[in-house]
């Protein structure tokens, strides 16, 4: 156990990603001041729509409401074949089978929030069982929340083992690990959570649940993207970035796009590496690039 702790600590200590919050704020401001306006184009708005994980995570969700939600995605493909659809539909894990049975669009993935989302407070056996059932029901991607309690206690081995065990039951599906950056708050804690999640096997790291704590921030996105870049340079492994929580306007989406583009480069400008989790954003983007007031989603 001591060797594992030392191994994780060595990786953390070797990171050159800044943990100075003022420096992060200054870097974000500089990027946006220099590059935001050049990304406000209809073509980028269309690209961003194709990066949206269209999300419904309500207490009142039901089989019928989720089915209607999916049907709007089907209808978009029928009514607007000239535009690319959203990247995925994101629901609670118990609705994966509903989405699978209703979804008719082949290039839209099914994503679920699993492993006792949004608190991540449960036995690991429960988390694995929930995730395995969602995989059996046809999900393509799984979003889970990092065990913040382990992070706070410095239990890095337990934290990483939990992520790895969940990943191992997924049969190759993509795992997105949510850091809950609104709870972590500082660049130092966000860097720590990013590094541990990636070394434990995350295919994406994601800002927030949007359920309990404050959602995504550009500063958190900057730190996470810097960690992804550093991890790629050290290991050759590609990890995606997902922003989620409170991203509702086209302007907000473009700001996250700008951070990803300037930190990670053009290679990350694909929905296999960049996602935005949202519910109302898809309609806002559609209106921005069509100049209409239509709300297809």
C-alpha positions in Angstrom: 0.0 0.0 0.0 2.8 2.4 0.8 4.4 1.7 -2.6 1.1 2.6 -4.3 0.7 5.8 -2.3 4.3 6.7 -3.2 3.6 5.9 -6.8 0.6 8.2 -7.0 2.3 10.9 -5.0 5.3 10.7 -7.3 3.0 11.3 -10.4 1.4 14.3 -8.6 4.7 15.8 -7.5 6.1 15.5 -11.1 3.2 17.5 -12.6 4.1 20.9 -13.9 0.5 22.1 -14.2 0.1 25.3 -12.3 -1.9 25.3 -9.0 -1.7 29.1 -8.6 -5.4 30.2 -8.8 -4.5 33.8 -9.8 -2.2 32.5 -12.6 -5.0 30.3 -13.9 -7.5 33.2 -13.9 -5.0 35.4 -15.8 -4.4 32.6 -18.4 -8.1 32.1 -19.0 -8.6 35.9 -19.4 -5.7 36.1 -21.8 -7.0 33.2 -24.0 -10.6 34.6 -24.1 -9.4 38.2 -24.8 -7.2 37.0 -27.7 -9.3 34.2 -29.3 -13.0 34.2 -28.2 -14.3 36.4 -30.9 -12.7 34.5 -33.7 -14.7 31.4 -32.7 -18.1 33.0 -32.8 -19.2 31.6 -36.2 -22.1 29.5 -37.4 -19.7 26.7 -38.3 -18.4 26.4 -34.8 -22.0 26.6 -33.4 -22.9 23.6 -35.6 -19.8 21.8 -34.4 -20.7 22.5 -30.8 -24.2 21.1 -31.2 -22.5 17.8 -32.3 -20.5 17.8 -29.0 -23.6 18.1 -26.8 -24.6 15.3 -24.4 -28.3 16.1 -24.4 -29.2 15.5 -20.8 -32.3 14.7 -18.7 -31.6 13.9 -15.1 -34.8 14.8 -13.2 -36.5 13.3 -10.2 -39.6 13.2 -12.3 -38.1 11.3 -15.3 -40.1 8.3 -16.3 -40.1 5.8 -19.1 -42.6 7.8 -21.1 -40.9 11.2 -20.5 -37.5 9.7 -21.5 -39.0 8.1 -24.6 -40.4 11.5 -25.7 -37.0 13.1 -25.0 -35.4 10.5 -27.3 -38.0 11.0 -30.0 -37.0 14.7 -30.3 -33.5 13.5 -31.2 -35.0 11.2 -33.8 -37.1 14.0 -35.2 -34.1 16.3 -35.5 -32.4 13.8 -37.8 -35.6 13.6 -39.9 -36.3 17.3 -40.1 -32.8 18.7 -40.3 -30.7 16.1 -42.2 -28.3 18.8 -43.3 -27.0 19.2 -39.7 -25.2 16.8 -37.4 -27.1 15.7 -34.4 -26.1 15.8 -30.7 -23.3 13.5 -29.6 -25.2 11.5 -27.0 -28.3 11.3 -24.9 -27.5 11.2 -21.2 -30.0 9.7 -18.7 -30.0 7.9 -15.4 -28.7 4.4 -15.6 -32.2 2.8 -15.2 -33.3 4.4 -18.5 -30.6 3.0 -20.8 -32.9 0.3 -22.1 -35.6 2.9 -22.9 -33.2 5.0 -24.9 -31.9 1.9 -26.7 -35.4 0.8 -27.7 -36.5 4.3 -28.9 -33.3 5.8 -30.4 -33.2 5.5 -34.2 -30.1 7.6 -34.9 -27.0 5.5 -35.3 -24.4 8.2 -34.7 -25.9 9.3 -31.3 -24.5 7.5 -28.4 -26.3 6.4 -25.2 -24.7 7.8 -22.0 -25.8 7.1 -18.4 -24.9 8.6 -15.1 -24.1 5.7 -12.8 -22.3 4.5 -9.7 -24.7 6.3 -7.2 -24.7 9.6 -9.1 -24.4 12.4 -8.0 -22.9 11.7 -4.5 -20.9 8.5 -5.3 -21.7 7.4 -1.8 -22.4 3.6 -1.8 -20.6 0.3 -1.6 -18.3 -0.4 -4.6 -20.3 -3.6 -5.2 -23.5 -1.4 -5.6 -21.7 0.9 -8.0 -20.4 -2.0 -10.1 -23.8 -3.7 -10.2 -25.5 -0.5 -11.4 -22.9 0.1 -14.1 -22.9 -3.5 -15.3 -26.7 -3.4 -15.6 -26.6 -0.2 -17.7 -24.0 -1.8 -20.0 -26.2 -4.9 -20.3 -29.1 -2.5 -21.2 -27.2 -1.0 -24.1 -25.3 2.0 -22.9 -22.3 3.2 -24.8 -20.8 5.6 -22.2 -20.9 5.9 -18.4 -20.5 9.0 -16.3 -19.5 8.5 -12.7 -18.5 10.9 -9.8 -15.1 10.6 -8.2 -15.1 9.5 -4.6 -14.3 12.9 -3.1 -14.2 11.4 0.4 -11.2 9.3 -0.6 -9.6 12.4 -2.2 -10.0 14.4 0.9 -8.5 11.7 3.1 -5.6 11.1 0.8 -6.7 7.6 0.1 -5.4 7.6 -3.4 -5.1 3.9 -3.9 -8.8 3.4 -2.8 -9.9 6.2 -5.1 -8.1 4.8 -8.1 -9.0 1.2 -7.5 -12.7 2.2 -7.4 -12.5 3.9 -10.8 -10.5 1.0 -12.2 -13.0 -1.6 -10.9 -15.9 0.3 -12.5 -14.0 0.6 -15.7 -13.3 -3.1 -15.8 -17.0 -4.0 -15.8 -17.8 -1.8 -18.8 -16.6 -4.0 -21.6 -14.7 -1.3 -23.4 -17.3 1.5 -23.1 -16.1 5.0 -22.5 -15.8 6.1 -18.8 -16.3 9.7 -17.9 -15.1 10.6 -14.4 -16.8 13.7 -12.9 -14.5 15.7 -10.6 -17.2 17.9 -9.1 -15.0 20.9 -9.5 -17.4 23.2 -7.7 -16.7 21.3 -4.5 -13.0 21.0 -5.1 -12.7 24.7 -5.9 -8.9 25.2 -6.1 -6.6 24.6 -8.9 -4.5 22.4 -6.7 -7.4 20.1 -5.8 -8.7 20.0 -9.4 -5.2 19.1 -10.7 -5.0 16.3 -8.1 -8.4 14.8 -9.0 -7.6 15.1 -12.8 -4.3 13.3 -12.5 -5.7 10.4 -10.3 -8.7 9.9 -12.5 -6.6 9.7 -15.7 -4.1 7.3 -14.2 -7.0 5.1 -13.0 -8.4 4.7 -16.5 -10.8 7.6 -17.2 -11.5 8.1 -20.9 -12.9 11.5 -20.2 -12.6 13.8 -17.2 -15.7 16.0 -16.6 -16.2 19.1 -14.5 -19.4 18.7 -12.6 -22.7 17.0 -12.0 -24.6 20.2 -12.0 -26.8 18.7 -9.2 -25.4 19.8 -5.8 -22.4 22.1 -6.1 -21.7 24.9 -8.6 -21.2 23.8 -12.2 -18.4 24.2 -14.7 -16.0 27.1 -14.6 -13.6 28.2 -17.3 -10.8 28.1 -14.7 -11.5 24.5 -13.9 -11.6 23.7 -17.6 -8.2 25.3 -18.1 -6.6 23.2 -15.3 -8.2 20.0 -16.5 -7.1 20.6 -20.1 -3.6 21.4 -19.0 -3.6 18.0 -17.1 -4.9 16.2 -20.1 -2.2 17.7 -22.2 0.6 16.8 -19.8 -0.8 13.3 -19.4 -0.8 12.8 -23.2 2.7 14.1 -23.5 3.9 11.7 -20.8 2.0 8.6 -21.7 0.7 8.9 -25.2 -2.9 8.2 -23.9 -5.7 10.4 -25.1 -8.3 11.6 -22.5 -11.3 13.7 -23.5 -12.7 16.7 -21.7 -16.3 17.3 -20.8 -17.8 20.5 -19.4 -21.1 20.2 -17.6 -23.2 22.2 -15.2 -24.8 25.6 -16.0 -23.7 25.8 -19.6 -26.8 27.2 -21.3 -25.9 29.9 -23.8 -24.0 29.8 -27.1 -21.5 32.3 -25.7 -20.7 30.0 -22.7 -20.2 27.0 -25.1 -17.8 29.0 -27.3 -15.7 30.0 -24.3 -15.2 26.3 -23.4 -14.4 25.6 -27.0 -11.8 28.3 -27.0 -10.1 27.0 -23.9 -10.0 23.5 -25.4 -8.7 24.7 -28.7 -6.0 26.9 -27.2 -4.7 24.4 -24.6 -5.2 21.1 -26.3 -5.2 22.0 -30.0 -7.1 21.1 -33.1 -6.8 17.4 -32.3 -9.2 17.7 -29.5 -11.9 19.4 -31.6 -13.9 16.3 -32.2 -16.8 14.9 -30.2 -14.7 11.9 -29.4 -12.6 14.1 -27.3 -14.8 17.1 -26.4 -18.3 17.1 -24.9 -20.6 19.6 -23.2 -23.3 18.2 -21.0 -26.5 20.3 -21.1 -30.2 20.3 -21.6 -31.1 23.8 -23.0 -27.9 24.5 -24.8 -28.7 22.4 -27.8 -31.7 24.7 -28.7 -29.6 27.8 -28.1 -26.9 26.6 -30.5 -29.5 25.6 -33.1 -31.0 29.1 -32.9 -27.6 30.7 -33.2 -26.6 29.0 -36.4 -30.0 29.1 -38.1 -31.1 32.5 -37.0 -34.5 31.1 -36.0 -36.4 30.8 -32.7 -37.1 27.1 -33.3 -36.5 24.7 -30.4 -36.1 21.2 -31.9 -34.9 19.7 -28.7 
